[in-house]
Amino acid sequence: MTTELRRLRNYIDGEFRDAADGRTTEVVNPATGEPYATAPLSGAADVDAAMAAAAKAFPAWRDLVPGERQKALLKIADAFEARAEELVAAESENTGKPLGLTRDEEVPPMIDQIRFFAGAARMLEGRSAGEYMEGMTSIIRREPIGVCAQVAPWNYPMMMAVWKFAPALAAGNTVVLKPSDTTPASTVLMAEIIGGVLEELGHPKGVFNVICGDRESGRLMVEHDVPAMASITGSVRAGMQVAESASKDLKRVHLELGGKAPVVVFEDTDIAKAVEDISVAGFFNAGQDCTAATRVLVHESIHDEFVTALAKAAADTKTGAPDDEDVLYGPLNNANQLAQVSGFIDRLPAHAKVEAGGHRVGDKGYFYAPTVVSGLKQDDEIVQKEVFGPVITVQSFTDEAQAVEYANGVEYALASSVWTKDHARAMRLSKALDFGCVWINTHIPLVAEMPHGGFKKSGYGKDLSAYGFEDYTRIKHVMTSLGG
């Protein structure tokens, strides 16, 4: 007896639709490795329809007074809160994440972030008017960009969707959002919730649209002539492809890409506390986080003690099914990701040592053991490339200068942390580390008020904060003659 798969659909112009040509893909639950739904494999006709709906809705949404957009976002946040359990269930099935952690660690920040951007909607201000040429007054208008083509990743499907649509809508843009082909379920549910709120308030149907599909569907969105902006959270490779595609008609591009966060641990650190916090920050969400604490650099004087403690912490960390309350993380997101993580371990050089883990867990689903690897050199593949799995590497350094050299010696520049009791040293490192975020004696906390985004191959543009909000606006100079 076969179980009928759930049918997910695109959300275009206020209604749910199949792909115009009827194509679908299977959606797999990574905790079981079994399909549980089908989703549209959207093509050019679907992208055209979504872009047309967003373009048609844009003038009315743009021209609302900011307080009305704020009201809509606050109602969306309230609706998410009221239907939190449905969102948790959808996201857990999407990703295999533990139900309790999704409920406690993801939904409350998402709702808070929507409410933050609801407040930001009323802060679209420019510089004060002034005379910079005799007989002329200049003013600055800060305006929405237009239709935004947005692509969200599979590691945090719900939260990254919020990071994209909330500032875009707050600023007066309309949205066509594509979730990853492996994790569309929660985004489709969010479309139902958001669409219901917008309809209740009498706003245009095409303000928020969701297109399901694969990489080709995303390319069609980015290369479409309607969007004025393309925003993606994903891999460096995907970001480079988006930037290249968007360059054909000079679209604005917002990229939040990969990371390889250094965790610089000095000899005066409280080892027990650092190990506890770093292991959680490295293994949370199966290490599938661009800011994960995956690359530890520890002073040579405490290296062996630290590695022993970290390996024990890894051995004590559990992965398992979503309904198991005693696990820190669930499976890797898909079979390809399991193969990628396994491949890094299989290709380790002879001088590397697996201190803990290094293997798949079970034969059902895509679970991988918490892993610690020591004995590594700066040019080793696993140090230089993003693993995106529950793998923490450890290197030794001799002094502050070498720590900075090793930390900055990768192509990513998203996040980092420094662990020391020496305030002056912490300040020196916060300046020297070439990363968009530097945490001191902690790793991974985020707040809506502070920006998230990196440098180098980690992309450009900011999520969250007033800086992220401004990324979804354009600036216009208006000059008026005072001569009548």
N, C-alpha and C positions, 0 to 999 in steps of 0.2 A: 504494500500500500504506500503510495507516494503522497506527501503532503503538498497541497497547492501553495505555490509561492505567492507572497504578498505582491501587489502591483503598485509600484510607485510611479508618479507621473510628474511631468513638468508643471510649473505654475506660471502661466502667461496671461497677462491682461485680466487678472482677477479670476481665472478659471484653471482647473487642472486638465491637462491634455497629454495624450500619448505623443510620441514622436510622429511627425507628419508621415514618415514612410514606414512606421510601425516597428522599427528596429528596437531591440532591447538588449541589455546585458544582465547577467546574473550577479546578484550581490551576495557575498559570502560572509557569514559570521566567523570572525577569526578565532573565536574560542572553540568552535567545533570543526571548522574547515568545511562546513556544509552551506549551500545556498539557502537563503530564506526569503529572497525577494527578487523581483526584476525591476529595472529602471530604464527609462528611455535612453537610447543612444542617439542623441540629438544631432541633426544635420543642419545644412544651410537654411532650409525652410523654417526650422524651429528657431534658429538664431535670428533670422529676419523678423519673425513674428514678435519675439521678445524685445528686440531692439526697437521695432516700430511702436510697440506698446509703451516702452519707457520714454521714447522721444515724444509721443503724444501727450503723456502725463506730465512731462517736465515743466512746461510753462506754468501750469496751475500750481504745481508743488513748489516751484521756485518762488512764485509770487505770493505765497502765503506769508503772513507776518510770522516771525520766528516763534512767537508764543504758541501758534497753532501746530507747528512741527514739534515743538516741545511737548505739547499735550498728547500728540499721537505717540511719540516715543515713550512717554510715561505710561500710557495705556498698554503699549506693547510690553513694557517691563512688567507691569501688573499681570498681564495675561500669561507671560512666561512663568511668573511666580505661581499663579493659580494652577498651571498645568505642568508644574515642575516634574512630577513623577512620570508623566508621559515622555517628557524630554529626556529624562534619565534613562528610561527603558529603551528609547530609540537609540540613544547614543551608546549605550552598553551593547546593544545588538550590533550597531555599526562597527564598534571598535573592540569589543570584548573587555572593556574597562570594568573594574569593580563597581558595582552599583553604589555602594556607600561612599566611595571616594568621588565618584561623579556627582552624587547628590551634594556632598559637603564642600568639595574643592573646586567644582566647575560652575555649577548653576548659580550660586550666590555671587561670584565675581561677574558672571555674564550679566546678571540683572543689574548689578551696581554699575557696570560699564555703560549699559544702555541709559541708565538714569543720569550718569555723568554727561553723556553726549546730549541728552535732553536739555540739560542746563547749558551746555556749550552752544546749543542752537540760538540762544539769546545773546551770544557774545560775538556776533559777526560785526565787529567794529573796525574802522580804519583809523588812521591818524586824524587829528583834529584839522579843520580847515585852516589855511594860512595863505599869506601873500608872499610869494617867492620871486615875483616879477611885478614891477610897478603896474598898477591897474588891473591885476589879475588875481583871482582867488582860486586856489587848488584844493580839491578834496579827493579822498581815496574811497573808492567803493570796493568792498570785498564781496565777491559774488560766487555762487555755485558754478561748477565747471560744466555740468550737463549730465549726460548719461554715463554711468560708470560700469565698465565690464570688470567683474571681480571673480577671481578664482581662489577657492579656499582649499586647504590641504586635508589630508586624512588623519593627521595626528591629534588635532583638536577640532573636529568638524563644526561643532556648535560654537565654541568660543571664538574661533577664527572667523566664522561667519558674522558674529557680533562685531568683532573688531573692524570688519569691512562695512557692513551695511549701516551701523549706527552713526559713525561720523559722516558718511556720505549722505544719508537721509537728513541728518541734523543740519547740514550745510545747505540743503535745498536741492541736492542731486537726486536723480532716479537711478535705479539699480537693476542690473541683470547679473545674478550671482550663480556661479557653477560650483557645486561641491565636487570632491574627488569621486571618481567612478567607483571606488571601493566603499565610500561612506556617504551615500546620499540620503539615507532615511531621516536623520534628524533635521536636515536642512529642508526637506519636503514638509515635515511637520511644522517647522518654523514658518514656512510660507503660508500654511493654513492659518496659523495663529496671527501672523502679521496681516495677512489679507483680510481676515475677519475684523480686525481692529480698524484698518483703513476704510473698509466698506461701512462699518458702523458709523464712522465719523464723516462719511460722505466724500472721501478723497478719491482722486482718479484711480482707476483699477490698475494701471500699469506702473505705479510708483515702485513696486517691488516685484521682481520676477525671478524665478528659479529655473535654470536649464540643467538637466542631468546629461552626462555624457563623458567622453574620454578626452584624451589629449587633443585629438583633432577637433572636437567640439569647442574646446578652449581656444584653439588657434583661430577658428572661425569667429569667435567672439572678439578676440583681440584685433584681428585684421578687418573687422567690419567697419564700415565708414561712419556709422552713427556714434559710437562711444567717443567721448573726448578724453577719457582716461582709462587706463588698464591697470588693475591692482592685483597682485598675486602674492600668495604665501606658498613657498615650495622650495624645490631644490635649486642649486646654482644653475644647473643645466636648463631647467625650466625657465628660470628668470632670464637667462641670456637669450633664450628663444623668444620670450615675450618681448624683451627690449628690442630685439631685431625685428620682430613682426610689427611692433608699434612704431618703429622708426619709419616705416613706409609712408605713413601720413602724419608723422610727428605728434602722435598721441602723447599725452603726459603719462608717465609710468611710475608706479609705486611698487617697490620690490622688497619683501621680507624673505630672505633666503636662508641658507644653511648656517650652521655654527659649529665651532669646535672650542668650546669654552675652556680656557685655562683656569685651574684652581691652584693658586700659589700659596703653599703652606710653609710658613717660616718656623724656625726652631723654638720660638717662644709660645707657640700655639698650644691651647688646651687640646691635646690629641684626642681624648675621648669624645669631647663635644664636637670637634671638627669631623671626626670619622662618622659620628652619628648623623650630622647634618649633611655632609657630602654624600654619604651613601644614599640617603633619601633623595637628594637633588640629582644624583646620577642615575638612579634606578626608577624613579617615579615615571609613570606612563611608559614603562619598558624602555626608558632612555630615548623615547621618540619625541624629543623636544630640542629645538634648535639652541636652547640655552642650557641644556643639561650639563651637569658637572661631570663631564666624561674624561677630562684630560688633567690629571693631578700632577703638579710639580711640587716636590717636597724637598726640603733642605736635607742634605746628605747626613747630617748629624742625627736626624730622627727618622730617616728613610725606612730602615728595617722594622722599627717598632710600628711605624705608621702602616706599612704594608701588611704586617701581621694582623693589626687591628682591623684594617679595611677588609681583608680577606675573611675574617671572622664575621664582620657585619654583613658581607655578601652572603656567606653561608647561612646566616640567620634570617635573611630576607626571603620572603615567599612570593611566588607567582602562582596564579590559579584562576579558577572559574569566577565569573562576575558576581555570583551570589555567595562566594566565600568571603566572609568578613575579615579573615585573618591573612589577607594578602596585600602587598603594596602595589602590585601591578598585574595586568592581564597579559594577553598574548601580543606578539608583534602583529602588525595590521594585516599582512597578507603574505602569501607564499613567497613572492619575490623578495619581500623584506627579510623573511626568515633565511632565505638563501644568501642574501647580501651579508647579513650579520655572521652567519656560519662561515661564509667565505673569508671574511677578515681573520677569523680565528684559525681556519685551515691554512691560511697563507702566512702565518706568523713566522718571523725569522728564527733561526736556531737560538739566538741570544735572548729571546723573549721567554718569559715563564708565566704560565697560567696559574695564578694563585688560588682562584676559586672559579667554579662554573666552567664555561667554555663548551656548553653542550645544550642541545634541545631537551626540553622537558616533556615527556610523554610522546604519544604518537597521534594524538588527536588535537587539532588546533595548532596554533603557531607560537607556542610557548618556548621561551629561552631562559636559561638559568642566569641569575645575577653573576656577572663575570668580572674578575680583576686580573689585569695583565701587567707584570712588572718587567724590569730589565730592558726597557726600550730605548731606542736612540731617536734623535730628533727627526731624522729623515725616514724613519720607518713608515710604511703605508698607513698603519693603524693610528699613528700619531698625526699624520698630515691630512687624512681623509675622514669625512664624516661617516661614522658607523651607523648612527641612528638606531641604537639598540641598547640593551642593558649591559653595557661594557664600559668599565672605567680603566683607563690606562694610567700607569704611574711612572714618572721619570724623576731622577735625582738632579738637584742643582747645587752649586757650591756657594754662590753669593748672589746678591741682589741683581747685579748686572746680568749674570747668566740666566737668572729667573726671567727677567724681562725679555732677554734675547729669545729664550725658548717659547715664552708665552706668545710673543708677537710673531714668531716664525712659522705661521701658517697663513693660508689665503683667506681665512674667515676672520671676521671681526665684529661679532654680535655681542657677546657677553663674556664676563670674566669675574673672578673673585680673588680677594687677598685675605689671608688668615694670619693675623699677627696682633700682639698686644701693644706694639710700638706705633703710636699715632703718626709720628712724622714719617715713618716708613710707609704706612698705609697711604698717606697723602702723596708721597713720592710715586708710589706704584699706581695710584689712581690717575696720575698725570701721565705716567710712562706707558701704561697699558693702552694699546691701540684698539679699543673695543667700545661699542656704543653704550655699554653698561658696565660699571665696575661695582660689585658688591664687596663690602668689607665685613668679614666674620659672619657672613651668611651667603646663601646662594639660592637664587630662583624666585624670591618674592616679587610680585608685580602689583602695582596699584594703578587705578584708572587715571590718576592725576599726573603720572610720570611717563615719559616717552619710552617706547620700545622700538629699537631698530639699530642697524649696524653700519659698518663701513666695509670697504674692500669688496670681496665677493659675497659678503652677507647682504648686499643690496643697499638701497637708499630709500629715503622716506621714513616716516615714523608712524607707528600705531599707538593708540591710546593718547591721552593728554591733549592739551591745547595745540601742541605741535602736530599731532596726528589729525586733528580737526582742520587745521589750516591747510594741510596737504590736499584737502578736498575742496579748496576754494581757489579763486583766481583774483588778481588785483587789477583794478582799473583806475586810471587817473582821469579826473574830470577837471578841466580848467574853465573858469568863467570870467569873461571880461566885465569889469566894473563900470565900463563906459556906457552901458545901456544897450 
